[in-house]
Amino acid sequence: MKIQVAAVTVSVAAVSALMLTAGPASAHSYDGKDPYRTGCANSKVNTGKKATLKNEIGESLGVIRLYYSRRCGTNWGETQVPKNATGQITVFTSKKRISFSYRAGNGGHHWGDMVYAPSGVCAQATGTVTAGIGRVNKGSGTTGKACG
């Protein structure tokens, strides 16, 4: 009986050690990185996928566009919103989701972090915007899918 317990303890310890050292199978070095700081934006292509960031009564508070880097095989979203607005940009595939929160400023032009989505992988971007107090000053939108 003691031998069985010792074997189980070793197995659990071994599994725990493996889990601590192994990262997610789908993680890539570009995931969560800034497309401009990495140089990936130098080969950016507008995928043609965009969405209006609309409030609850259908008024536009901005736009989000989905971009792709040919060199890096990554996607990210960029918004154009009022310069006093805050919000979030999320880019996602069927297996990954990466979000970035932006603050007011930068002339209202903001971009999110990248998700690795090489040829054959579809990606989308979602954006939110808050441009003041009240629900009418909050909007969101999701681009269509672009498949690299």
C-alpha positions, 0 to 999 in steps of 0.5 A: 500500500505504501508503494502505491501511494509513493508512486502516485505522489511521484506521478502527481509531482512529475505531472505538476513539474511538466505543467509548470514548464510547458506553455500553452501549445497554441502560444506563439512569440508574436501573440500579445505583442505590439505590431508597430514595435515589432516591425510587423506593421511594416508589412500590414495589409488592410483585410477589408474587414471593418465594423462601425462601433455603434451605440445602443440606438445605432449611432456611430462612435467610431470604426474598427479595422482588421489588419494582417502582417504578411511578414509575421503572419499576424492579425490585429485591430485598429480603431478610429474613435473620438480623442477623448474615448477609451475602450478595448480592442480584441483580436481572436481566432477559433483558438486564441483571444488577445485583448488590449485596453486603450486610453484617451489620446493619440488623436483617437487612433489606437491599435491592439496587440497581435494574434498569430494567425498564419495562412489558413487561420481565420481572425476577427477583431472586436472593439468597444468605445466609451466616449462619455457618460451614459449608455448612448456614449458606449459602443461596440462592433465586430469585424467580419472574418479574414482568413490568411 
